[in-house]
């Protein structure tokens, strides 16, 4: 039980930190990867493509990449929250027991 308690605390801190910094983190990851993508795209497209078109393509791909990073971080947060809820539920919810009511047996034919 002590191990579950420490895991719940760790997950709670991770979820809290990621909730506070998810937007900043996804923008930072995208801003780091976009210039690298621009260099790769200009090399792959060749010299016959205008640089403006390559920058425009990288901008659009950067927006899509930002959405993918944002979705991935939200998925990670959801996984941690689900594990945390599962660990908390294991400790607090008792086993379900079904009791038959006597009142229902009176109305049976």
N, CA, C and O atoms as a GROMACS GRO file, in nm:
protein
  436
    1UNK      N    1   0.081  -0.118   0.000
    1UNK     CA    2   0.000   0.000   0.000
    1UNK      C    3   0.087   0.126   0.000
    1UNK      O    4   0.050   0.227  -0.061
    2UNK      N    5   0.202   0.121   0.068
    2UNK     CA    6   0.292   0.236   0.070
    2UNK      C    7   0.347   0.261  -0.070
    2UNK      O    8   0.367   0.376  -0.111
    3UNK      N    9   0.371   0.153  -0.142
    3UNK     CA   10   0.423   0.168  -0.279
    3UNK      C   11   0.319   0.235  -0.368
    3UNK      O   12   0.354   0.320  -0.450
    4UNK      N   13   0.192   0.198  -0.353
    4UNK     CA   14   0.086   0.261  -0.430
    4UNK      C   15   0.075   0.410  -0.397
    4UNK      O   16   0.054   0.493  -0.484
    5UNK      N   17   0.090   0.440  -0.269
    5UNK     CA   18   0.078   0.580  -0.225
    5UNK      C   19   0.188   0.666  -0.288
    5UNK      O   20   0.161   0.777  -0.333
    6UNK      N   21   0.310   0.616  -0.291
    6UNK     CA   22   0.419   0.694  -0.350
    6UNK      C   23   0.399   0.706  -0.502
    6UNK      O   24   0.429   0.811  -0.560
    7UNK      N   25   0.349   0.600  -0.566
    7UNK     CA   26   0.323   0.606  -0.710
    7UNK      C   27   0.212   0.707  -0.741
    7UNK      O   28   0.220   0.778  -0.841
    8UNK      N   29   0.111   0.714  -0.657
    8UNK     CA   30   0.003   0.811  -0.675
    8UNK      C   31   0.058   0.953  -0.663
    8UNK      O   32   0.020   1.041  -0.739
    9UNK      N   33   0.146   0.974  -0.568
    9UNK     CA   34   0.206   1.108  -0.552
    9UNK      C   35   0.291   1.145  -0.674
    9UNK      O   36   0.283   1.257  -0.723
   10UNK      N   37   0.370   1.051  -0.722
   10UNK     CA   38   0.453   1.077  -0.840
   10UNK      C   39   0.366   1.110  -0.961
   10UNK      O   40   0.392   1.205  -1.033
   11UNK      N   41   0.262   1.029  -0.981
   11UNK     CA   42   0.172   1.053  -1.094
   11UNK      C   43   0.100   1.187  -1.080
   11UNK      O   44   0.081   1.258  -1.178
   12UNK      N   45   0.060   1.220  -0.958
   12UNK     CA   46  -0.006   1.349  -0.934
   12UNK      C   47   0.085   1.467  -0.966
   12UNK      O   48   0.041   1.566  -1.025
   13UNK      N   49   0.210   1.456  -0.928
   13UNK     CA   50   0.305   1.564  -0.959
   13UNK      C   51   0.329   1.574  -1.109
   13UNK      O   52   0.335   1.684  -1.164
   14UNK      N   53   0.343   1.460  -1.177
   14UNK     CA   54   0.363   1.461  -1.322
   14UNK      C   55   0.244   1.523  -1.394
   14UNK      O   56   0.262   1.608  -1.483
   15UNK      N   57   0.125   1.482  -1.357
   15UNK     CA   58   0.005   1.535  -1.422
   15UNK      C   59  -0.008   1.684  -1.397
   15UNK      O   60  -0.040   1.760  -1.489
   16UNK      N   61   0.017   1.727  -1.275
   16UNK     CA   62   0.010   1.870  -1.244
   16UNK      C   63   0.111   1.951  -1.323
   16UNK      O   64   0.079   2.056  -1.377
   17UNK      N   65   0.234   1.901  -1.330
   17UNK     CA   66   0.338   1.974  -1.406
   17UNK      C   67   0.304   1.979  -1.553
   17UNK      O   68   0.316   2.084  -1.616
   18UNK      N   69   0.261   1.866  -1.608
   18UNK     CA   70   0.230   1.862  -1.751
   18UNK      C   71   0.106   1.945  -1.784
   18UNK      O   72   0.098   2.004  -1.892
   19UNK      N   73   0.009   1.950  -1.694
   19UNK     CA   74  -0.108   2.036  -1.716
   19UNK      C   75  -0.068   2.183  -1.719
   19UNK      O   76  -0.120   2.260  -1.800
   20UNK      N   77   0.023   2.220  -1.631
   20UNK     CA   78   0.066   2.362  -1.626
   20UNK      C   79   0.153   2.400  -1.745
   20UNK      O   80   0.145   2.513  -1.793
   21UNK      N   81   0.235   2.307  -1.794
   21UNK     CA   82   0.336   2.342  -1.895
   21UNK      C   83   0.317   2.276  -2.030
   21UNK      O   84   0.406   2.283  -2.116
   22UNK      N   85   0.202   2.210  -2.053
   22UNK     CA   86   0.183   2.136  -2.178
   22UNK      C   87   0.188   2.228  -2.300
   22UNK      O   88   0.254   2.195  -2.399
   23UNK      N   89   0.121   2.340  -2.294
   23UNK     CA   90   0.117   2.430  -2.410
   23UNK      C   91   0.256   2.485  -2.440
   23UNK      O   92   0.299   2.487  -2.556
   24UNK      N   93   0.327   2.529  -2.336
   24UNK     CA   94   0.463   2.582  -2.356
   24UNK      C   95   0.557   2.475  -2.410
   24UNK      O   96   0.639   2.501  -2.497
   25UNK      N   97   0.543   2.355  -2.357
   25UNK     CA   98   0.629   2.245  -2.400
   25UNK      C   99   0.603   2.208  -2.546
   25UNK      O  100   0.698   2.185  -2.622
   26UNK      N  101   0.477   2.202  -2.586
   26UNK     CA  102   0.447   2.165  -2.724
   26UNK      C  103   0.494   2.274  -2.822
   26UNK      O  104   0.542   2.243  -2.930
   27UNK      N  105   0.480   2.400  -2.784
   27UNK     CA  106   0.528   2.509  -2.870
   27UNK      C  107   0.681   2.505  -2.878
   27UNK      O  108   0.737   2.525  -2.986
   28UNK      N  109   0.748   2.480  -2.766
   28UNK     CA  110   0.895   2.474  -2.766
   28UNK      C  111   0.945   2.359  -2.854
   28UNK      O  112   1.041   2.374  -2.930
   29UNK      N  113   0.881   2.243  -2.842
   29UNK     CA  114   0.922   2.129  -2.924
   29UNK      C  115   0.903   2.161  -3.072
   29UNK      O  116   0.988   2.130  -3.154
   30UNK      N  117   0.790   2.225  -3.105
   30UNK     CA  118   0.764   2.260  -3.244
   30UNK      C  119   0.863   2.364  -3.295
   30UNK      O  120   0.910   2.354  -3.408
   31UNK      N  121   0.895   2.464  -3.213
   31UNK     CA  122   0.989   2.567  -3.256
   31UNK      C  123   1.131   2.513  -3.273
   31UNK      O  124   1.208   2.566  -3.353
   32UNK      N  125   1.164   2.410  -3.200
   32UNK     CA  126   1.296   2.348  -3.218
   32UNK      C  127   1.299   2.264  -3.345
   32UNK      O  128   1.399   2.263  -3.417
   33UNK      N  129   1.190   2.194  -3.373
   33UNK     CA  130   1.189   2.104  -3.488
   33UNK      C  131   1.164   2.176  -3.621
   33UNK      O  132   1.207   2.127  -3.725
   34UNK      N  133   1.095   2.290  -3.620
   34UNK     CA  134   1.064   2.360  -3.746
   34UNK      C  135   1.188   2.406  -3.823
   34UNK      O  136   1.194   2.383  -3.944
   35UNK      N  137   1.287   2.470  -3.761
   35UNK     CA  138   1.406   2.506  -3.838
   35UNK      C  139   1.481   2.385  -3.894
   35UNK      O  140   1.536   2.391  -4.004
   36UNK      N  141   1.483   2.277  -3.818
   36UNK     CA  142   1.546   2.155  -3.868
   36UNK      C  143   1.469   2.102  -3.989
   36UNK      O  144   1.528   2.056  -4.087
   37UNK      N  145   1.336   2.109  -3.982
   37UNK     CA  146   1.255   2.067  -4.096
   37UNK      C  147   1.277   2.159  -4.216
   37UNK      O  148   1.276   2.113  -4.330
   38UNK      N  149   1.295   2.289  -4.191
   38UNK     CA  150   1.317   2.383  -4.301
   38UNK      C  151   1.447   2.351  -4.374
   38UNK      O  152   1.452   2.354  -4.497
   39UNK      N  153   1.551   2.321  -4.298
   39UNK     CA  154   1.678   2.284  -4.362
   39UNK      C  155   1.665   2.156  -4.443
   39UNK      O  156   1.715   2.148  -4.555
   40UNK      N  157   1.597   2.057  -4.388
   40UNK     CA  158   1.577   1.931  -4.460
   40UNK      C  159   1.489   1.950  -4.584
   40UNK      O  160   1.515   1.892  -4.689
   41UNK      N  161   1.385   2.033  -4.570
   41UNK     CA  162   1.292   2.053  -4.681
   41UNK      C  163   1.358   2.126  -4.797
   41UNK      O  164   1.337   2.091  -4.913
   42UNK      N  165   1.439   2.228  -4.767
   42UNK     CA  166   1.506   2.300  -4.876
   42UNK      C  167   1.608   2.210  -4.946
   42UNK      O  168   1.629   2.223  -5.067
   43UNK      N  169   1.672   2.120  -4.872
   43UNK     CA  170   1.764   2.025  -4.934
   43UNK      C  171   1.690   1.923  -5.020
   43UNK      O  172   1.736   1.889  -5.129
   44UNK      N  173   1.578   1.875  -4.970
   44UNK     CA  174   1.502   1.774  -5.043
   44UNK      C  175   1.432   1.831  -5.167
   44UNK      O  176   1.424   1.765  -5.270
   45UNK      N  177   1.381   1.953  -5.156
   45UNK     CA  178   1.306   2.011  -5.268
   45UNK      C  179   1.397   2.055  -5.382
   45UNK      O  180   1.355   2.058  -5.498
   46UNK      N  181   1.518   2.089  -5.348
   46UNK     CA  182   1.613   2.130  -5.453
   46UNK      C  183   1.609   2.280  -5.476
   46UNK      O  184   1.531   2.353  -5.415
   47UNK      N  185   1.695   2.324  -5.565
   47UNK     CA  186   1.711   2.468  -5.588
   47UNK      C  187   1.603   2.524  -5.681
   47UNK      O  188   1.588   2.646  -5.689
   48UNK      N  189   1.529   2.439  -5.751
   48UNK     CA  190   1.427   2.490  -5.842
   48UNK      C  191   1.300   2.536  -5.768
   48UNK      O  192   1.217   2.606  -5.826
   49UNK      N  193   1.285   2.496  -5.641
   49UNK     CA  194   1.172   2.544  -5.562
   49UNK      C  195   1.207   2.679  -5.501
   49UNK      O  196   1.318   2.696  -5.451
   50UNK      N  197   1.117   2.775  -5.503
   50UNK     CA  198   1.143   2.902  -5.433
   50UNK      C  199   1.146   2.880  -5.282
   50UNK      O  200   1.072   2.798  -5.227
   51UNK      N  201   1.232   2.954  -5.216
   51UNK     CA  202   1.246   2.939  -5.070
   51UNK      C  203   1.116   2.974  -4.999
   51UNK      O  204   1.085   2.915  -4.895
   52UNK      N  205   1.040   3.069  -5.053
   52UNK     CA  206   0.914   3.108  -4.991
   52UNK      C  207   0.818   2.989  -4.982
   52UNK      O  208   0.752   2.971  -4.880
   53UNK      N  209   0.811   2.910  -5.086
   53UNK     CA  210   0.722   2.794  -5.085
   53UNK      C  211   0.767   2.690  -4.982
   53UNK      O  212   0.685   2.628  -4.914
   54UNK      N  213   0.897   2.673  -4.971
   54UNK     CA  214   0.949   2.579  -4.871
   54UNK      C  215   0.916   2.627  -4.730
   54UNK      O  216   0.878   2.549  -4.643
   55UNK      N  217   0.932   2.759  -4.707
   55UNK     CA  218   0.900   2.814  -4.575
   55UNK      C  219   0.751   2.799  -4.547
   55UNK      O  220   0.712   2.766  -4.434
   56UNK      N  221   0.669   2.822  -4.646
   56UNK     CA  222   0.525   2.808  -4.630
   56UNK      C  223   0.486   2.662  -4.600
   56UNK      O  224   0.402   2.636  -4.514
   57UNK      N  225   0.548   2.569  -4.670
   57UNK     CA  226   0.522   2.427  -4.644
   57UNK      C  227   0.564   2.388  -4.504
   57UNK      O  228   0.493   2.314  -4.435
   58UNK      N  229   0.679   2.435  -4.462
   58UNK     CA  230   0.727   2.403  -4.327
   58UNK      C  231   0.635   2.466  -4.222
   58UNK      O  232   0.612   2.406  -4.117
   59UNK      N  233   0.583   2.584  -4.249
   59UNK     CA  234   0.489   2.646  -4.156
   59UNK      C  235   0.362   2.564  -4.139
   59UNK      O  236   0.315   2.545  -4.027
   60UNK      N  237   0.309   2.516  -4.249
   60UNK     CA  238   0.189   2.432  -4.242
   60UNK      C  239   0.220   2.301  -4.172
   60UNK      O  240   0.143   2.256  -4.087
   61UNK      N  241   0.331   2.240  -4.207
   61UNK     CA  242   0.370   2.116  -4.141
   61UNK      C  243   0.398   2.141  -3.992
   61UNK      O  244   0.370   2.054  -3.909
   62UNK      N  245   0.452   2.258  -3.959
   62UNK     CA  246   0.476   2.293  -3.819
   62UNK      C  247   0.347   2.303  -3.740
   62UNK      O  248   0.342   2.260  -3.624
   63UNK      N  249   0.242   2.358  -3.800
   63UNK     CA  250   0.113   2.366  -3.731
   63UNK      C  251   0.057   2.226  -3.708
   63UNK      O  252   0.003   2.197  -3.601
   64UNK      N  253   0.070   2.140  -3.808
   64UNK     CA  254   0.023   2.002  -3.792
   64UNK      C  255   0.107   1.930  -3.685
   64UNK      O  256   0.054   1.855  -3.604
   65UNK      N  257   0.237   1.955  -3.686
   65UNK     CA  258   0.325   1.893  -3.588
   65UNK      C  259   0.291   1.942  -3.447
   65UNK      O  260   0.292   1.864  -3.352
   66UNK      N  261   0.259   2.071  -3.433
   66UNK     CA  262   0.219   2.125  -3.303
   66UNK      C  263   0.094   2.053  -3.253
   66UNK      O  264   0.085   2.018  -3.135
   67UNK      N  265  -0.002   2.032  -3.342
   67UNK     CA  266  -0.125   1.963  -3.302
   67UNK      C  267  -0.096   1.818  -3.260
   67UNK      O  268  -0.155   1.768  -3.165
   68UNK      N  269  -0.006   1.753  -3.331
   68UNK     CA  270   0.030   1.614  -3.298
   68UNK      C  271   0.101   1.609  -3.162
   68UNK      O  272   0.072   1.522  -3.080
   69UNK      N  273   0.194   1.702  -3.139
   69UNK     CA  274   0.264   1.706  -3.010
   69UNK      C  275   0.166   1.736  -2.898
   69UNK      O  276   0.172   1.673  -2.792
   70UNK      N  277   0.076   1.830  -2.919
   70UNK     CA  278  -0.024   1.865  -2.819
   70UNK      C  279  -0.113   1.744  -2.787
   70UNK      O  280  -0.143   1.718  -2.671
   71UNK      N  281  -0.154   1.672  -2.890
   71UNK     CA  282  -0.238   1.554  -2.871
   71UNK      C  283  -0.161   1.444  -2.798
   71UNK      O  284  -0.217   1.376  -2.711
   72UNK      N  285  -0.036   1.426  -2.832
   72UNK     CA  286   0.046   1.324  -2.766
   72UNK      C  287   0.064   1.356  -2.618
   72UNK      O  288   0.055   1.266  -2.534
   73UNK      N  289   0.089   1.482  -2.585
   73UNK     CA  290   0.104   1.519  -2.445
   73UNK      C  291  -0.028   1.506  -2.369
   73UNK      O  292  -0.028   1.467  -2.252
   74UNK      N  293  -0.140   1.537  -2.433
   74UNK     CA  294  -0.270   1.518  -2.369
   74UNK      C  295  -0.298   1.370  -2.346
   74UNK      O  296  -0.353   1.332  -2.242
   75UNK      N  297  -0.259   1.284  -2.442
   75UNK     CA  298  -0.275   1.140  -2.425
   75UNK      C  299  -0.191   1.090  -2.308
   75UNK      O  300  -0.237   1.008  -2.228
   76UNK      N  301  -0.067   1.140  -2.297
   76UNK     CA  302   0.020   1.100  -2.187
   76UNK      C  303  -0.040   1.142  -2.053
   76UNK      O  304  -0.037   1.065  -1.957
   77UNK      N  305  -0.094   1.263  -2.047
   77UNK     CA  306  -0.160   1.309  -1.925
   77UNK      C  307  -0.278   1.220  -1.891
   77UNK      O  308  -0.298   1.184  -1.775
   78UNK      N  309  -0.357   1.185  -1.991
   78UNK     CA  310  -0.473   1.098  -1.966
   78UNK      C  311  -0.431   0.961  -1.916
   78UNK      O  312  -0.497   0.904  -1.830
   79UNK      N  313  -0.323   0.908  -1.970
   79UNK     CA  314  -0.274   0.778  -1.924
   79UNK      C  315  -0.232   0.784  -1.778
   79UNK      O  316  -0.264   0.695  -1.700
   80UNK      N  317  -0.159   0.888  -1.741
   80UNK     CA  318  -0.117   0.905  -1.602
   80UNK      C  319  -0.237   0.926  -1.509
   80UNK      O  320  -0.241   0.869  -1.400
   81UNK      N  321  -0.334   1.006  -1.552
   81UNK     CA  322  -0.453   1.027  -1.470
   81UNK      C  323  -0.531   0.898  -1.453
   81UNK      O  324  -0.584   0.872  -1.345
   82UNK      N  325  -0.540   0.818  -1.557
   82UNK     CA  326  -0.612   0.692  -1.549
   82UNK      C  327  -0.543   0.596  -1.453
   82UNK      O  328  -0.609   0.530  -1.373
   83UNK      N  329  -0.412   0.588  -1.461
   83UNK     CA  330  -0.338   0.501  -1.370
   83UNK      C  331  -0.353   0.548  -1.226
   83UNK      O  332  -0.369   0.467  -1.135
   84UNK      N  333  -0.347   0.678  -1.205
   84UNK     CA  334  -0.362   0.735  -1.071
   84UNK      C  335  -0.502   0.704  -1.016
   84UNK      O  336  -0.516   0.664  -0.901
   85UNK      N  337  -0.605   0.723  -1.098
   85UNK     CA  338  -0.741   0.694  -1.054
   85UNK      C  339  -0.758   0.545  -1.023
   85UNK      O  340  -0.826   0.509  -0.928
   86UNK      N  341  -0.697   0.461  -1.104
   86UNK     CA  342  -0.705   0.316  -1.081
   86UNK      C  343  -0.639   0.279  -0.948
   86UNK      O  344  -0.694   0.198  -0.873
   87UNK      N  345  -0.524   0.337  -0.918
   87UNK     CA  346  -0.456   0.308  -0.791
   87UNK      C  347  -0.537   0.359  -0.672
   87UNK      O  348  -0.543   0.293  -0.568
   88UNK      N  349  -0.598   0.474  -0.686
   88UNK     CA  350  -0.679   0.528  -0.576
   88UNK      C  351  -0.806   0.446  -0.556
   88UNK      O  352  -0.847   0.423  -0.442
   89UNK      N  353  -0.868   0.402  -0.664
   89UNK     CA  354  -0.990   0.322  -0.655
   89UNK      C  355  -0.964   0.187  -0.593
   89UNK      O  356  -1.049   0.134  -0.522
   90UNK      N  357  -0.848   0.130  -0.619
   90UNK     CA  358  -0.814  -0.001  -0.562
   90UNK      C  359  -0.816   0.002  -0.411
   90UNK      O  360  -0.854  -0.096  -0.347
   91UNK      N  361  -0.777   0.113  -0.352
   91UNK     CA  362  -0.762   0.121  -0.207
   91UNK      C  363  -0.894   0.156  -0.138
   91UNK      O  364  -0.914   0.114  -0.024
   92UNK      N  365  -0.983   0.229  -0.201
   92UNK     CA  366  -1.096   0.287  -0.130
   92UNK      C  367  -1.230   0.218  -0.156
   92UNK      O  368  -1.316   0.220  -0.067
   93UNK      N  369  -1.252   0.161  -0.270
   93UNK     CA  370  -1.384   0.106  -0.301
   93UNK      C  371  -1.389  -0.040  -0.258
   93UNK      O  372  -1.307  -0.121  -0.301
   94UNK      N  373  -1.486  -0.073  -0.172
   94UNK     CA  374  -1.497  -0.212  -0.128
   94UNK      C  375  -1.561  -0.298  -0.237
   94UNK      O  376  -1.615  -0.248  -0.336
   95UNK      N  377  -1.553  -0.427  -0.217
   95UNK     CA  378  -1.610  -0.522  -0.310
   95UNK      C  379  -1.762  -0.509  -0.308
   95UNK      O  380  -1.821  -0.492  -0.201
   96UNK      N  381  -1.825  -0.516  -0.423
   96UNK     CA  382  -1.970  -0.505  -0.432
   96UNK      C  383  -2.036  -0.636  -0.390
   96UNK      O  384  -1.993  -0.744  -0.431
   97UNK      N  385  -2.141  -0.624  -0.310
   97UNK     CA  386  -2.218  -0.740  -0.266
   97UNK      C  387  -2.364  -0.710  -0.295
   97UNK      O  388  -2.414  -0.602  -0.261
   98UNK      N  389  -2.435  -0.805  -0.358
   98UNK     CA  390  -2.576  -0.787  -0.392
   98UNK      C  391  -2.660  -0.848  -0.281
   98UNK      O  392  -2.642  -0.965  -0.245
   99UNK      N  393  -2.753  -0.768  -0.227
   99UNK     CA  394  -2.847  -0.816  -0.124
   99UNK      C  395  -2.986  -0.819  -0.184
   99UNK      O  396  -3.028  -0.723  -0.249
  100UNK      N  397  -3.058  -0.928  -0.162
  100UNK     CA  398  -3.196  -0.936  -0.209
  100UNK      C  399  -3.287  -0.867  -0.110
  100UNK      O  400  -3.274  -0.884   0.012
  101UNK      N  401  -3.377  -0.791  -0.163
  101UNK     CA  402  -3.472  -0.720  -0.078
  101UNK      C  403  -3.592  -0.809  -0.051
  101UNK      O  404  -3.637  -0.881  -0.140
  102UNK      N  405  -3.645  -0.805   0.071
  102UNK     CA  406  -3.762  -0.885   0.106
  102UNK      C  407  -3.889  -0.827   0.044
  102UNK      O  408  -3.985  -0.898   0.014
  103UNK      N  409  -3.887  -0.699   0.024
  103UNK     CA  410  -4.004  -0.632  -0.032
  103UNK      C  411  -4.035  -0.684  -0.172
  103UNK      O  412  -4.152  -0.695  -0.208
  104UNK      N  413  -3.936  -0.714  -0.249
  104UNK     CA  414  -3.959  -0.764  -0.384
  104UNK      C  415  -4.020  -0.904  -0.383
  104UNK      O  416  -4.093  -0.938  -0.476
  105UNK      N  417  -3.992  -0.984  -0.283
  105UNK     CA  418  -4.046  -1.119  -0.279
  105UNK      C  419  -4.194  -1.117  -0.244
  105UNK      O  420  -4.264  -1.214  -0.276
  106UNK      N  421  -4.247  -1.014  -0.180
  106UNK     CA  422  -4.388  -1.006  -0.147
  106UNK      C  423  -4.476  -0.988  -0.270
  106UNK      O  424  -4.590  -1.034  -0.272
  107UNK      N  425  -4.423  -0.923  -0.371
  107UNK     CA  426  -4.502  -0.895  -0.489
  107UNK      C  427  -4.492  -1.003  -0.597
  107UNK      O  428  -4.554  -0.990  -0.703
  108UNK      N  429  -4.418  -1.104  -0.574
  108UNK     CA  430  -4.406  -1.213  -0.671
  108UNK      C  431  -4.532  -1.300  -0.667
  108UNK      O  432  -4.593  -1.319  -0.561
  109UNK      N  433  -4.568  -1.352  -0.780
  109UNK     CA  434  -4.687  -1.438  -0.784
  109UNK      C  435  -4.651  -1.583  -0.781
  109UNK      O  436  -4.739  -1.669  -0.784
   0.00000   0.00000   0.00000
